[in-house]
Amino acid sequence: GPDFGYYSTGDIAHYDGGTAWFNSYTTIPMMLSPWFAQLFVERIHSMWVSMGSPSPFFIFEFGGGTGMLARDILAHIRDEFPLLYSALHRYVIGERSPALREVQSFTLKPFEGKGESVGHDARECDKLRQRMADSVPSGVGPGGMRGVIVSNELFDEFDPVKLRLVWRRGHLPTAADVARCASWREVYVVHTIQRTALRKVLSWGAESGKLTGIFPEAVSDRGPLPVDEAVAGVEQQMDHEALTLPCEMVPKAAMQAFLTMARTVLTAEEHQLCLPAAVCCYPLLLALDLVQSEESITVETDGPDPWYLQKFIHLYRLNLAKYEQHVFVSKYRYRQLRKLVRLDKHLEFQILRPTPARVNASVPFDDIAGCITTTQIALSLEEPRCRELGGYLRRHAERYAQAATIHESIEPPTPFRIAHVKTIMRPGEEEFMRATAGLIDHGFALTVDYGADADGLLWHHLIRPNYDGIHTMDARTGLHECTHTSHLQCPGLQDLTTSVDFTEVAEAGVEYGWKLKAYTHQWDLERSYYAHTPEVALHMLERVGNTRTNLGVWYLRQEEDPWAFFKVMVQQRGDEGGIWFFPGAMQLPVFRRSLLEPAAHPCWDSDMTRPALVDYLMRKVRDKLADETAEVAPAKQAEGVASDPRAALKPFLDEYMTLYTTPGAVGHVMMSESEKQRQLHQDVVLALMVADYWRSLMIPDDPADPHGCLRISTSDEGAARALRVAALNRRLDRVFGQEHFDRVFDELVAAQALDAHGSVFKDSQKRYPTYVCAAHQAIQDYCNMQDLG
């Protein structure tokens, strides 16, 4: 939030040499400044040309960080593309954080009048339209607003919603069930604080004179109250709120059923604890969460089952005793407490960090460490949330219905009657696509972020049922107690993020008039080219000019989950720019038929877009189905019998159970397959760079062969030698290592992957290393593409 949010406070940035940097981490636009921005500019320029070079033209950026990417983009356009710079009316950063707007304005000072940072939430960016239109004296021209919308690491910062798809075991939900809100629970976070710690914090605030500006209860008509009176007034009000506020989260049917039984079952002493309310709402809320998650779906659908209510009462009593010395903290009170303790950084950290093994009396406030307890509870979707998520549930209904089938099949035996699949989504993804459709009429959206398609993300939840989908990105060593405990431990002190669902971005975009033009890996940004430009596109390696300056983060970064690493998505809307495409880029899957379909491309031996363990299992299923098909009906292999996703369910479950019942097998396979996938990503990058150098040798000198695609082959020793020399001259052996380079290069030559007329793709039943397929596809794209000029 604005009071203590990680980005909102402005504490994350510092200035060095006239440039603003983040304190705890460095983004790729910073590490590779200004070269990363150059890649954006060349894509933006090609988009502008494909639209007919319109003027006035706008570039909008959301999630602009310190403004460094915007500054570098403007500088490169000014220096290399003067016609575009002249047509560019304004580069606008939309930023909701006042602290970051100040940083961005500082960064954009060299481009005052051309670039600006304005206060707008990305999810409401359509409200910028009129303001920008009015800024053009001659008007935006017929047809409306034209421009490109840029975002780098924006979507992952949209507020996440943690959900659970729930069903009674043995009664699997259909797609129609999944699309209904009754099948879902939303996970909320609730807080309590130890009563003694609350008093100590409030006393510190009152004694230091800081309490009165935050807590109205600490002030009377005559001025600040004495310390004891101020503390007692705040505590009394929080106790009163605890009696009622949590009950507002309890569904009405459950509340009514519980109150009916409570009147006759609870003792007089238990009633006395909660006066003037009939029950204590926080223990009631926790009891409802436990019952619903373990035994039944809802009171609303099942009715007031006596056994259900008896367990409800039992859990209520347990929580009543457990939380007697704790005070419920509402969202409003939590913000007040955080605003108060933020005035003392040491106190803020102490109140948030986990309970230490031993209290150090010499450390101030060490005795209150761990005083805040954070609990997650899953409750029925409220009507406003149901309306908000309606489109998402409809678009992904088939996918989640299949996930429920897989989950129930692989889950170990359990006494509970309820089953659930965890997931996380961001309403902001759809909201942003809707808003951008109202911002420009013709143009492009160029998105860079880390994430994957919906199927890959859902598989991650299926094979890791305790995974919440939230990552802690902060790198500051002083916060290791927070980072290693839970993402809930120190909100506001660390950067929490989630992986982007690019399927949702694409599907929601289609509904608002955005056409998907490309979805590929981030490093493909350096590789786009046109038929009329025989020169090789400048890779990051050539731009940087040496093999040491942060190239590892671009080519060799070792990610824990490489399948969910940075991607690029390009979408287009309107009547202009439809001819634009992304030649040579890998086309990754974003719309899959099934969770159980084979690799994303029929050539790929391994699918680098799924979690490594899932890819391992699916390869074994594919090979098993292919063997069975060959034994029964060899002639039907070409018809794709083995690729039928429905046929893969039973063998997948067999392979899964074999793996999970073999002692030590899961950990070993997961580690080895993850390492293989990391290596595969580097193999693909290297192979695509070699393919680009091969294209430089395909000089068109024959009218019958305008692209030079038929003239040379790597089977020609001279041509292969020339290619190796070109690659070594650019130091690929130093960047990737000699052994690595030799292995990939030799495989590309042996498979004739760089020959447009080679054997790759011709045998539909043969699979190749994924990097061989990627390189061959890049050459085919070059030979098949049409000149945009």
C-alpha positions in Angstrom: 0.0 0.0 0.0 1.0 3.7 -0.1 2.1 3.7 3.5 4.6 0.9 3.5 4.6 -0.8 0.1 7.9 -1.9 -1.2 7.8 0.4 -4.2 5.5 3.1 -2.9 7.8 4.3 -0.1 10.6 5.4 -2.4 13.2 3.8 -0.2 14.2 1.4 -2.9 16.1 4.0 -5.0 19.3 5.9 -4.8 21.2 8.3 -7.1 24.7 7.8 -8.4 26.3 9.9 -11.0 23.0 11.5 -12.1 21.3 8.1 -12.5 18.7 6.5 -10.3 19.3 2.9 -9.2 17.4 0.4 -7.1 19.0 -0.4 -3.8 18.4 -4.1 -3.5 18.5 -5.4 -7.0 19.2 -4.3 -10.6 16.9 -5.0 -13.5 18.1 -6.0 -17.0 17.4 -2.5 -18.4 19.8 -1.2 -15.8 22.5 -3.9 -16.0 22.5 -3.7 -19.8 21.9 0.0 -20.2 21.7 1.4 -22.9 21.9 -1.7 -25.1 18.7 -3.4 -23.8 16.8 -0.2 -24.8 18.3 -0.4 -28.3 16.5 -3.7 -28.8 13.2 -2.1 -27.9 13.8 0.8 -30.2 14.5 -1.4 -33.2 11.3 -3.3 -32.6 9.4 -0.1 -32.1 10.8 1.4 -35.2 9.8 -1.6 -37.3 6.3 -1.4 -35.8 6.1 2.3 -36.7 7.2 1.6 -40.3 4.7 -1.2 -40.6 1.9 1.3 -39.6 2.9 3.7 -42.4 5.1 5.9 -40.2 2.2 7.9 -38.6 2.5 11.2 -36.9 1.8 12.1 -34.2 3.0 8.9 -32.5 3.0 8.0 -28.8 5.0 5.6 -26.7 3.4 4.7 -23.4 5.3 2.9 -20.7 3.9 1.4 -17.5 6.0 -0.1 -14.7 8.8 2.3 -15.7 11.0 1.7 -12.6 13.6 4.5 -12.3 12.9 5.7 -15.9 16.2 4.4 -17.2 14.6 2.4 -20.0 12.6 5.4 -21.1 15.7 7.6 -21.1 17.7 5.1 -23.1 14.9 4.5 -25.6 14.5 8.2 -26.3 18.2 8.7 -26.7 18.5 5.8 -29.2 15.5 7.0 -31.2 17.0 10.5 -31.3 20.4 9.4 -32.4 19.5 6.6 -34.9 15.9 7.2 -36.1 15.4 10.9 -36.5 12.2 10.5 -38.5 10.6 8.5 -35.7 11.9 11.0 -33.2 10.2 13.8 -35.1 6.9 11.9 -35.4 7.0 11.0 -31.7 4.8 13.5 -29.9 5.4 12.2 -26.4 6.9 9.3 -24.4 4.7 8.9 -21.4 5.4 6.8 -18.3 2.3 6.0 -16.3 3.2 5.6 -12.7 0.9 5.4 -9.6 3.7 5.7 -7.0 4.5 9.4 -6.2 8.0 8.4 -5.0 8.8 6.6 -8.3 7.3 9.5 -10.4 9.8 11.8 -8.7 12.7 9.5 -9.6 11.4 9.1 -13.2 11.1 12.8 -13.7 14.7 13.3 -12.6 15.9 10.6 -15.0 13.9 12.1 -17.9 15.2 15.7 -17.5 17.4 15.5 -20.6 14.2 14.9 -22.6 12.0 17.5 -21.0 9.0 18.2 -23.3 9.4 14.9 -25.1 9.2 12.5 -22.1 7.2 12.8 -18.9 6.0 10.7 -16.0 2.3 11.1 -15.0 0.3 9.8 -12.1 -1.8 7.0 -13.6 -2.4 3.3 -12.6 -1.7 1.0 -15.5 -5.0 -0.7 -15.1 -6.8 2.6 -15.8 -4.5 3.9 -18.5 -7.4 4.6 -20.8 -7.9 7.7 -18.7 -4.7 9.1 -20.2 -6.2 9.2 -23.7 -8.0 12.5 -23.6 -5.1 14.3 -21.8 -2.6 13.1 -24.5 -5.0 13.9 -27.4 -5.5 17.4 -26.0 -1.7 17.9 -25.9 -1.5 17.7 -29.8 -2.4 21.1 -31.2 -3.4 19.8 -34.6 -5.2 16.8 -33.2 -4.3 13.1 -33.3 -5.6 12.7 -36.9 -8.3 10.6 -38.4 -8.7 7.1 -37.0 -7.7 8.0 -33.5 -4.6 7.5 -31.3 -1.6 5.6 -32.6 1.3 4.3 -30.6 3.2 1.5 -28.9 2.6 0.5 -25.3 5.8 -0.8 -23.6 6.0 -2.6 -20.3 9.0 -4.3 -18.7 8.2 -6.3 -15.5 4.8 -4.7 -15.1 2.4 -7.6 -15.1 4.2 -9.5 -12.3 3.5 -6.5 -9.9 -0.3 -6.5 -10.4 -2.0 -7.5 -7.2 -2.3 -11.3 -7.0 -5.4 -13.1 -6.0 -4.8 -16.5 -4.4 -7.5 -19.0 -5.3 -8.5 -22.6 -4.6 -10.6 -24.7 -6.9 -12.5 -27.0 -4.5 -14.6 -30.1 -5.0 -15.8 -33.2 -3.1 -13.6 -36.2 -3.7 -15.1 -38.5 -6.2 -17.2 -35.8 -7.7 -14.8 -34.1 -10.2 -15.8 -30.6 -11.4 -16.8 -30.2 -15.0 -15.8 -27.2 -17.1 -19.2 -25.7 -16.3 -18.6 -26.2 -12.6 -15.3 -24.5 -12.8 -16.8 -21.5 -14.5 -19.1 -21.0 -11.5 -17.9 -19.1 -8.5 -19.3 -21.6 -6.1 -16.4 -23.9 -7.0 -13.8 -21.5 -5.8 -12.4 -20.1 -2.6 -10.3 -16.9 -2.2 -7.4 -17.0 0.2 -7.3 -14.0 2.6 -4.6 -12.9 5.0 -5.6 -12.0 8.6 -3.3 -10.8 11.4 -3.2 -10.8 15.2 -0.7 -9.3 17.6 0.2 -10.3 21.1 -1.5 -8.1 23.6 1.7 -7.3 25.5 3.6 -6.4 22.3 0.7 -4.2 21.2 0.9 -2.2 24.5 4.6 -1.9 24.2 4.5 -0.5 20.7 1.7 1.9 21.4 3.5 3.1 24.6 6.6 3.8 22.5 4.5 5.7 20.0 2.7 7.7 22.8 6.0 8.5 24.6 7.7 9.7 21.5 4.7 11.8 20.4 4.2 9.9 17.2 1.0 8.1 18.2 -1.3 11.1 18.0 -0.7 11.7 14.3 -1.7 8.2 13.4 -4.3 6.9 15.9 -7.2 9.3 16.5 -8.1 7.5 19.8 -4.9 8.9 21.3 -6.2 12.5 21.1 -9.0 14.3 22.9 -10.6 17.7 22.4 -8.0 19.1 24.8 -5.0 17.5 23.0 -2.9 14.3 23.3 -4.0 11.9 26.0 -1.6 10.7 28.7 0.4 7.6 27.6 -1.7 5.1 29.7 -5.0 6.5 28.5 -3.9 6.7 24.9 -2.7 3.1 24.9 -5.9 1.9 26.7 -8.1 3.8 24.2 -6.5 2.2 21.1 -6.5 -1.3 22.7 -10.1 -1.0 23.7 -11.2 0.1 20.3 -9.3 -2.8 18.6 -10.9 -5.3 21.0 -14.3 -3.9 20.0 -13.5 -4.2 16.3 -12.4 -7.8 16.9 -15.8 -8.7 18.1 -17.5 -7.7 14.8 -15.2 -7.2 11.8 -14.2 -10.8 11.2 -17.8 -11.9 11.2 -18.4 -9.7 8.1 -16.2 -12.2 6.2 -18.3 -15.2 7.3 -21.0 -16.3 4.8 -24.5 -15.5 6.1 -25.7 -19.1 6.0 -22.7 -20.4 8.0 -23.1 -17.6 10.5 -26.8 -18.2 11.1 -26.3 -22.0 11.5 -23.5 -21.5 14.0 -25.4 -18.9 16.0 -28.4 -21.2 16.3 -26.3 -24.0 17.8 -24.1 -21.6 19.8 -27.1 -20.4 21.9 -27.6 -23.9 23.3 -24.1 -25.4 23.3 -21.7 -22.6 24.5 -21.3 -22.1 28.2 -22.1 -18.9 30.0 -18.4 -18.3 30.5 -17.8 -18.6 26.7 -20.6 -16.2 26.0 -19.2 -13.8 28.6 -15.8 -13.6 26.8 -17.5 -12.1 23.7 -20.0 -9.7 25.2 -21.6 -7.6 23.9 -21.4 -9.8 20.7 -23.0 -13.3 20.7 -19.7 -14.9 19.6 -16.0 -14.0 19.2 -15.7 -13.5 15.4 -12.0 -14.2 14.9 -12.0 -17.7 16.4 -15.3 -18.3 14.5 -13.6 -17.3 11.2 -10.7 -19.7 11.8 -13.0 -22.5 12.7 -15.0 -22.0 9.5 -11.8 -22.1 7.4 -10.7 -25.4 8.9 -14.0 -27.1 8.5 -14.5 -26.1 5.0 -10.9 -27.0 3.9 -10.9 -30.4 5.5 -14.4 -31.9 5.6 -17.1 -30.2 3.6 -17.6 -27.6 0.9 -20.0 -25.0 2.2 -22.8 -24.7 4.6 -24.7 -22.8 1.8 -24.8 -25.9 -0.4 -24.8 -28.7 2.2 -27.2 -27.3 4.8 -26.6 -27.2 8.5 -25.3 -30.8 8.9 -25.3 -31.6 12.7 -21.9 -33.3 12.5 -20.5 -30.4 10.6 -21.7 -27.9 13.2 -20.4 -30.0 16.1 -16.9 -29.9 14.6 -17.4 -26.2 14.0 -18.1 -25.7 17.7 -15.1 -27.8 18.7 -12.7 -25.8 16.5 -14.3 -22.6 17.7 -13.5 -23.4 21.3 -9.9 -24.4 20.5 -9.3 -21.1 18.8 -11.1 -19.2 21.5 -8.5 -20.4 24.0 -5.5 -20.1 21.7 -6.1 -16.5 20.8 -7.2 -15.1 24.2 -4.0 -13.2 24.6 -4.0 -12.0 21.0 -5.7 -9.0 19.5 -7.2 -9.1 16.0 -5.7 -6.5 13.6 -8.0 -5.2 10.9 -6.6 -4.1 7.6 -7.0 -0.5 8.7 -5.3 -1.1 12.0 -2.5 -3.0 10.4 -1.7 0.0 8.2 -1.7 2.2 11.2 0.7 0.0 13.1 3.0 -0.3 10.1 2.9 3.5 9.6 3.8 3.9 13.2 6.7 1.5 13.4 8.1 2.6 10.1 9.3 5.7 11.9 11.9 3.5 13.6 13.5 1.0 11.1 14.8 -1.2 13.9 11.4 -1.4 15.6 9.8 -2.2 12.2 12.1 -5.1 11.6 11.7 -6.4 15.1 7.9 -6.5 15.0 7.9 -8.3 11.6 10.8 -10.8 11.9 10.2 -14.3 13.2 10.5 -15.2 16.9 14.2 -15.6 17.8 15.5 -18.8 19.4 16.7 -16.7 22.3 15.7 -13.2 23.4 18.6 -10.7 23.7 17.7 -8.3 26.5 20.4 -5.8 25.3 18.6 -5.4 21.9 15.7 -3.0 22.0 12.4 -4.5 21.3 13.9 -8.0 20.9 11.3 -9.4 23.2 8.4 -8.5 20.8 10.0 -10.2 17.7 7.4 -12.5 16.2 4.5 -10.9 17.9 2.4 -10.6 14.8 0.8 -13.9 13.6 -0.4 -14.0 10.0 -2.9 -16.7 9.0 -4.3 -17.6 5.6 -8.0 -18.5 5.4 -10.0 -19.6 2.3 -13.6 -18.3 2.0 -16.3 -18.3 -0.6 -16.0 -15.7 -3.3 -17.8 -12.5 -2.6 -20.1 -11.2 -5.3 -17.9 -8.3 -6.4 -14.9 -10.6 -6.7 -17.0 -13.1 -8.5 -18.0 -10.6 -11.2 -14.3 -9.5 -11.4 -13.1 -13.0 -12.1 -15.9 -14.1 -14.3 -13.9 -13.8 -17.5 -10.9 -15.5 -16.1 -12.9 -18.5 -14.9 -14.7 -18.8 -18.2 -11.5 -18.7 -20.3 -9.7 -21.3 -18.2 -12.6 -23.6 -17.3 -11.5 -26.6 -19.4 -7.9 -26.3 -18.2 -8.9 -26.4 -14.5 -11.4 -29.2 -15.0 -8.5 -31.3 -16.4 -6.2 -30.2 -13.6 -8.8 -31.5 -11.0 -8.8 -34.9 -12.7 -5.0 -35.1 -12.6 -4.8 -33.8 -9.1 -7.3 -36.3 -7.7 -5.5 -39.1 -9.5 -2.0 -38.3 -8.2 -2.8 -37.1 -4.7 -1.8 -39.5 -1.9 -4.7 -41.1 0.2 -6.2 -38.7 2.7 -9.0 -38.8 5.3 -10.4 -35.5 4.2 -13.5 -35.3 1.9 -12.5 -32.1 0.2 -9.9 -31.7 -2.6 -8.5 -28.5 -4.0 -6.0 -27.1 -6.5 -4.1 -24.0 -5.5 -3.6 -21.3 -8.1 -2.9 -17.6 -8.3 -4.0 -15.0 -10.8 -4.0 -11.3 -11.3 -7.1 -9.4 -12.3 -4.8 -6.7 -13.5 -3.8 -8.7 -16.6 -7.3 -8.4 -18.0 -7.9 -4.9 -16.7 -4.7 -3.7 -18.4 -5.7 -5.2 -21.7 -9.1 -3.6 -21.5 -7.6 -0.2 -20.5 -5.0 -0.3 -23.3 -7.7 -1.0 -25.8 -9.2 2.3 -24.8 -5.9 4.1 -24.9 -4.8 3.6 -28.5 -6.8 2.7 -31.6 -3.9 1.5 -33.8 -0.6 0.1 -32.6 1.2 -2.5 -30.6 1.7 -3.7 -27.0 5.3 -4.9 -26.4 5.5 -6.8 -23.1 8.5 -8.2 -21.4 8.1 -10.1 -18.1 8.9 -13.4 -16.5 6.3 -16.1 -16.6 4.9 -18.9 -18.8 1.7 -20.1 -20.5 -1.2 -21.1 -18.3 -0.6 -24.8 -18.7 3.0 -24.6 -17.5 2.0 -22.5 -14.5 -0.8 -24.9 -13.6 1.5 -27.9 -13.9 3.8 -26.2 -11.3 0.9 -26.1 -8.8 0.0 -29.7 -9.6 3.5 -31.2 -8.9 4.1 -28.8 -6.0 0.8 -28.8 -4.1 2.2 -26.6 -1.2 3.4 -24.0 -3.6 1.7 -20.6 -3.2 2.9 -19.0 -6.4 4.6 -16.1 -4.8 8.3 -15.4 -5.0 10.5 -13.3 -2.8 12.8 -11.3 -5.0 14.7 -9.1 -2.6 18.4 -9.7 -2.4 19.3 -7.7 0.8 21.2 -9.9 3.2 19.9 -8.1 6.2 16.4 -9.5 5.5 17.4 -13.2 5.4 15.2 -13.9 8.4 12.2 -12.7 6.5 13.1 -14.1 3.1 13.8 -17.6 4.4 10.7 -17.8 6.5 7.7 -16.9 4.4 6.6 -14.3 1.9 4.0 -13.3 4.5 6.7 -12.5 7.2 7.8 -9.0 6.2 5.4 -7.4 3.7 6.7 -4.1 2.5 10.3 -4.9 3.3 10.8 -7.2 0.4 9.8 -7.4 -3.2 7.1 -10.0 -3.6 6.2 -11.1 -7.1 4.4 -13.7 -9.2 4.9 -15.3 -12.6 2.9 -13.8 -15.4 0.2 -15.9 -17.1 0.8 -15.1 -20.7 -2.1 -17.2 -21.8 -4.4 -15.0 -19.8 -2.8 -11.9 -21.2 -3.2 -13.2 -24.8 -6.8 -14.6 -24.4 -8.1 -11.5 -22.5 -6.4 -9.4 -25.2 -8.2 -11.1 -28.0 -11.5 -10.3 -26.3 -10.6 -6.6 -26.3 -9.3 -6.5 -29.9 -5.6 -7.3 -29.5 -4.2 -9.8 -31.9 -1.3 -12.0 -30.8 1.7 -11.4 -33.1 4.6 -13.0 -31.2 5.3 -14.9 -28.0 9.0 -15.9 -27.5 12.0 -15.7 -25.2 13.4 -12.4 -24.2 16.7 -12.9 -25.9 14.9 -13.2 -29.2 14.6 -9.4 -29.0 18.2 -9.2 -30.3 17.5 -11.3 -33.4 14.7 -9.8 -35.5 15.6 -9.0 -39.1 14.0 -8.2 -42.4 14.5 -9.7 -45.9 15.8 -6.5 -47.3 18.6 -6.2 -44.7 21.3 -8.8 -45.4 23.3 -7.7 -42.3 23.1 -9.8 -39.3 21.1 -8.2 -36.5 23.4 -6.9 -33.8 23.3 -9.3 -30.9 23.9 -8.1 -27.4 27.4 -9.5 -27.7 28.2 -7.2 -30.6 26.5 -4.2 -29.0 28.4 -4.5 -25.7 31.7 -5.0 -27.5 33.4 -7.4 -25.1 32.7 -10.7 -23.4 32.7 -9.5 -19.8 30.1 -6.7 -19.3 27.1 -8.3 -17.7 26.6 -10.7 -20.7 26.1 -13.6 -18.4 22.7 -12.2 -17.2 21.6 -12.1 -20.9 23.0 -15.4 -22.2 23.9 -17.6 -19.3 21.6 -16.7 -16.4 21.0 -19.7 -14.2 17.3 -19.6 -13.2 15.7 -22.0 -10.8 12.8 -22.4 -13.1 14.1 -21.6 -16.6 10.8 -22.6 -18.2 9.2 -19.5 -16.6 12.1 -17.1 -17.4 11.6 -13.8 -19.2 9.4 -13.8 -22.3 8.4 -11.2 -24.9 4.8 -10.9 -26.1 3.7 -8.6 -29.0 0.1 -7.8 -29.6 -1.4 -5.6 -32.3 -4.7 -3.8 -32.7 -6.4 -1.6 -35.3 -6.1 -1.5 -39.1 -2.5 -0.4 -39.2 0.6 -2.6 -38.6 -1.1 -5.9 -39.4 1.9 -6.9 -41.7 4.4 -6.7 -38.8 5.9 -10.0 -37.6 8.8 -11.3 -35.6 11.0 -13.2 -38.1 13.4 -15.8 -36.8 11.9 -15.8 -33.2 10.9 -19.0 -31.6 7.1 -19.3 -31.4 6.4 -20.6 -28.0 3.0 -22.2 -27.1 0.4 -19.9 -25.5 -2.8 -21.7 -26.6 -2.5 -25.4 -25.8 -5.2 -28.0 -26.4 -4.6 -29.9 -23.2 -2.3 -30.2 -20.2 -1.3 -33.6 -21.5 -0.5 -32.7 -25.1 3.0 -33.6 -26.3 5.9 -31.2 -26.8 4.9 -27.7 -28.1 6.6 -28.5 -31.4 6.6 -31.9 -33.1 10.3 -31.5 -33.8 11.3 -30.8 -30.2 12.8 -33.7 -28.2 12.3 -31.7 -25.0 9.7 -29.1 -24.2 11.5 -26.2 -22.5 8.2 -24.4 -21.7 7.0 -26.8 -19.0 8.4 -27.5 -15.5 11.4 -29.9 -16.0 9.9 -32.7 -14.0 6.7 -32.6 -16.1 8.6 -32.6 -19.3 10.6 -35.6 -18.1 7.3 -37.5 -17.4 5.7 -36.4 -20.7 8.8 -37.6 -22.7 8.5 -41.0 -21.1 4.7 -41.1 -21.9 5.4 -40.0 -25.5 8.0 -42.7 -26.0 5.7 -45.4 -24.4 2.7 -44.4 -26.5 4.9 -44.4 -29.7 6.2 -47.9 -28.9 2.7 -49.2 -28.2 1.3 -47.6 -31.4 4.2 -49.1 -33.5 3.5 -52.6 -32.1 -0.2 -52.5 -32.8 -0.5 -50.4 -36.0 2.8 -49.0 -37.3 0.9 -47.4 -40.3 -1.1 -45.2 -37.9 2.0 -43.5 -36.4 1.9 -40.9 -39.1 -1.7 -40.1 -38.2 -0.7 -38.9 -34.8 -2.3 -41.5 -32.7 0.4 -41.1 -30.0 -0.2 -37.4 -29.8 -3.9 -37.7 -28.6 -3.8 -35.9 -25.2 -6.6 -38.1 -23.9 -4.6 -41.2 -24.5 -1.8 -39.8 -22.3 -3.6 -39.7 -19.0 -3.2 -43.3 -17.8 0.4 -43.7 -18.9 1.2 -40.3 -17.3 -0.3 -41.5 -14.0 1.6 -44.8 -14.3 4.9 -42.9 -14.8 4.1 -40.5 -12.0 3.3 -43.2 -9.5 6.4 -45.2 -10.4 8.6 -42.1 -9.9 7.0 -41.1 -6.6 7.0 -44.6 -5.1 10.7 -45.1 -5.8 12.7 -43.9 -2.8 14.9 -40.9 -3.5 13.9 -40.8 -7.2 11.9 -37.6 -7.2 14.6 -35.4 -5.8 17.2 -36.9 -8.1 15.2 -36.6 -11.2 14.0 -33.1 -10.4 17.6 -31.8 -9.9 19.0 -33.5 -12.9 16.2 -32.5 -15.2 16.2 -28.9 -14.0 19.9 -28.7 -14.8 19.3 -30.2 -18.2 16.6 -27.6 -18.9 19.0 -24.8 -17.8 21.6 -26.2 -20.2 19.0 -26.5 -23.0 18.1 -22.8 -22.7 21.8 -21.9 -23.2 22.0 -24.4 -26.1 19.1 -22.7 -27.8 20.6 -19.2 -27.4 23.9 -20.3 -28.8 22.3 -22.2 -31.7 20.2 -19.2 -32.7 23.2 -16.9 -32.7 25.1 -19.4 -35.0 22.0 -19.4 -37.3 22.2 -15.6 -37.5 25.9 -15.8 -38.5 25.0 -18.5 -41.1 22.5 -16.1 -42.6 25.3 -13.5 -43.1 26.9 -16.1 -45.4 23.7 -16.6 -47.5 24.4 -13.6 -49.7 21.7 -13.3 -52.4 23.4 -13.2 -55.8 20.9 -15.1 -57.9 17.5 -13.7 -59.0 16.1 -17.3 -58.7 17.3 -17.5 -55.1 16.7 -14.0 -53.7 17.6 -14.9 -50.2 20.5 -17.2 -50.9 18.7 -20.0 -49.3 19.5 -22.6 -52.0 23.1 -21.6 -52.7 25.1 -23.1 -49.8 24.9 -25.9 -47.4 26.8 -26.8 -44.2 27.6 -30.1 -45.9 30.1 -28.0 -47.9 33.2 -28.1 -45.7 34.3 -24.6 -46.8 30.9 -23.1 -45.8 31.0 -24.9 -42.5 34.5 -23.6 -41.9 33.6 -20.1 -42.7 30.7 -20.3 -40.3 32.9 -21.5 -37.5 35.4 -18.7 -38.1 32.5 -16.1 -38.1 31.3 -17.5 -34.8 34.7 -17.6 -33.2 35.5 -14.1 -34.3 32.6 -13.0 -32.2 34.0 -14.9 -29.2 31.1 -17.3 -28.8 33.6 -19.9 -27.5 34.5 -17.4 -24.7 30.9 -16.5 -23.8 29.6 -20.1 -23.7 32.8 -22.1 -23.3 34.8 -24.0 -25.9 33.3 -27.5 -25.1 29.8 -26.1 -25.1 30.3 -24.2 -28.4 31.8 -27.3 -30.1 29.0 -29.6 -29.1 26.2 -27.3 -30.3 28.0 -26.3 -33.5 28.9 -29.8 -34.5 25.3 -31.0 -33.9 23.9 -28.2 -36.0 26.2 -29.1 -38.9 25.6 -32.8 -38.6 21.8 -32.4 -38.6 21.9 -29.9 -41.5 19.8 -27.7 -39.3 21.0 -24.5 -41.0 20.1 -25.7 -44.5 16.7 -24.5 -45.7 16.5 -27.7 -47.7 17.8 -29.9 -44.8 16.2 -33.0 -43.3 14.9 -31.4 -40.1 11.1 -31.3 -40.0 10.7 -33.6 -43.0 10.3 -36.7 -41.0 7.3 -36.1 -38.8 8.2 -39.0 -36.5 11.8 -38.0 -35.8 12.6 -35.6 -32.9 15.7 -33.5 -32.6 17.4 -31.6 -29.8 15.2 -28.5 -29.3 18.1 -26.1 -30.2 18.5 -27.9 -33.6 14.8 -27.3 -34.3 15.0 -23.7 -33.2 17.9 -22.9 -35.5 16.3 -24.6 -38.5 13.0 -22.8 -37.9 14.9 -19.5 -37.8 16.5 -20.2 -41.2 13.2 -21.3 -42.7 11.6 -18.1 -41.4 14.3 -16.0 -43.1 13.9 -17.9 -46.4 10.1 -17.8 -46.3 9.5 -14.2 -45.2 8.4 -11.4 -47.4 10.1 -8.0 -47.7 8.3 -5.4 -45.6 10.1 -2.6 -47.4 
